[in-house]
Amino acid sequence: MPYVVRKSDGSICALLKEPNDGVKEHLPANHPDITMFINAAGSENDVRLALQDSDAEIARVTEDLVHLLVKKNVILFTELPEMVQDKLISREKLRSKLNTPLPSIISDDDTI
């Protein structure tokens, strides 16, 4: 049976294997309060993981969008902030090491 630490509103904020200073309350593992705590923690963690996955995906979408805008001459690669240029070039080099290169974001006649 886990020991529980509660917030001032009575909800569980931590589970402990053993009693701690001032923590003496223990509940059966299937207690509704413990189930609610575990489900809430799991769902928050799931959301964080989904956001991380989404961040990676949106980064790739952004790279593809910049590449398309440069290719269509809507923007010039050199108009991007230098830090952005560096990051895009770095990612392009990394991708080429994986043998999945995109056409270069800068043309042969552009200078960096």
Secondary structure, DSSP 4 states (H G I P E B T S, - for coil): --EEEE-TTS-EEEEESS-BTTB--B--TT-HHHHHHHHHHHHHHHHHHHHHHHHHHHHHHHHHHHHHHHHTTSS-GGGS-HHHHHHHHHHHHHHHHTT-PPPPSS-TT---
